[in-house]
Amino acid sequence: MISQKSKYALRALVALARAAPDEPVMIGQIAEEQDIPKKFLEQILLDLKHHGIVVSRRGKMGGYLLLRDASDISFGEILRIIDGPLAPLPCLSRVAYQRCDDCTDEATCEVRRVFEKVAVATRGVLDNTTIADSLGAPVETFIARKLA
C-alpha cells in the first residue's frame, strides 16, 4: 500500500503536468484543486525539488513547475523518493536489501518466490508508467500498453 504522502505527491505532479508549459502553479491552487493540506504539500514539493523533479519560482508570478517533462517522471521514481523501496519483502529490495530474519535459504523460500513475481510485475508497471501516461487515459489503457 502506498502512503497518503505518495498519493498527494503523484496528484500534485499530475496537476503540474496539466498546467500550461512554463506557467508556474501556486501551491495554494494545487492544494485546493487536489484537496491536499497546504502545509503537507509544501513538504512534499520541497522533497521533489531536492530530487530534481520540480522547481519553484518566487514572486508575484511564482509557483511550481515540473523540472523534467512529465513523460520522463515515472510513478516508480516518485514512490521511491517519497516512500522508499518498492519491494514487498526486504530480501527483494534493489536499494535496501536485507536478508529476512527468519529466512534459512532465499533460494528455496516459497514466500520469496511468489513475492518476487509480485515485485517484478509491480516495478514493471510503476517504472514504465509516467505522469504523462496518467493524463486523461483510462488506467487500463496505459497499463495494457506498458505490459504489451
Backbone hydrogen bonds, N-H to C=O, Kabsch-Sander energy under -0.5 kcal/mol:
donor,donor_aa,acceptor,acceptor_aa,energy
7,K,3,S,-2.0
8,Y,4,Q,-2.6
9,A,5,K,-2.4
10,L,6,S,-2.7
11,R,7,K,-2.4
12,A,8,Y,-2.6
13,L,9,A,-2.2
14,V,10,L,-2.2
15,A,11,R,-2.2
16,L,12,A,-2.2
17,A,13,L,-2.3
18,R,14,V,-1.8
19,A,15,A,-0.8
23,E,20,A,-1.8
25,V,64,Y,-2.4
26,M,24,P,-0.5
30,I,26,M,-2.0
31,A,27,I,-2.8
32,E,28,G,-2.3
33,E,29,Q,-2.8
34,Q,30,I,-2.6
35,D,31,A,-0.7
35,D,32,E,-0.6
36,I,31,A,-2.2
41,L,37,P,-2.6
42,E,38,K,-2.3
43,Q,39,K,-1.5
44,I,40,F,-2.1
45,L,41,L,-3.0
46,L,42,E,-1.8
47,D,43,Q,-2.1
48,L,44,I,-2.4
49,K,45,L,-2.1
50,H,46,L,-2.3
51,H,47,D,-1.1
52,G,49,K,-1.7
53,I,48,L,-2.8
54,V,48,L,-0.8
55,V,65,L,-2.4
57,R,63,G,-2.9
62,G,59,G,-2.0
63,G,57,R,-2.0
64,Y,25,V,-2.8
65,L,55,V,-2.4
67,L,53,I,-2.9
68,R,53,I,-0.9
72,D,69,D,-2.3
73,I,70,A,-1.0
74,S,72,D,-0.6
75,F,126,L,-0.6
75,F,129,T,-2.8
76,G,126,L,-2.4
78,I,74,S,-1.8
79,L,75,F,-2.7
80,R,76,G,-2.3
81,I,77,E,-2.1
82,I,78,I,-2.6
83,D,79,L,-3.0
84,G,79,L,-0.9
84,G,80,R,-0.8
92,L,89,L,-1.9
93,S,90,P,-1.0
98,Q,90,P,-1.6
103,C,100,C,-1.6
108,T,105,D,-1.0
109,C,105,D,-0.6
109,C,106,E,-0.8
110,E,108,T,-0.6
113,R,109,C,-2.0
114,V,110,E,-1.8
115,F,111,V,-2.4
116,E,112,R,-2.1
117,K,113,R,-1.1
118,V,114,V,-1.5
119,A,115,F,-2.7
120,V,116,E,-2.5
121,A,117,K,-2.3
122,T,118,V,-2.8
123,R,119,A,-2.8
124,G,120,V,-2.3
125,V,121,A,-2.1
126,L,122,T,-2.9
127,D,123,R,-3.1
128,N,124,G,-0.8
129,T,126,L,-0.6
130,T,128,N,-0.5
131,I,70,A,-0.9
131,I,73,I,-2.2
132,A,70,A,-1.5
134,S,130,T,-1.1
134,S,131,I,-0.6
135,L,132,A,-1.2
136,G,134,S,-1.0
141,T,138,P,-1.0
142,F,138,P,-1.4
143,I,139,V,-2.1
144,A,140,E,-2.3
145,R,141,T,-2.0
146,K,142,F,-2.0
147,L,143,I,-2.1
148,A,144,A,-1.2
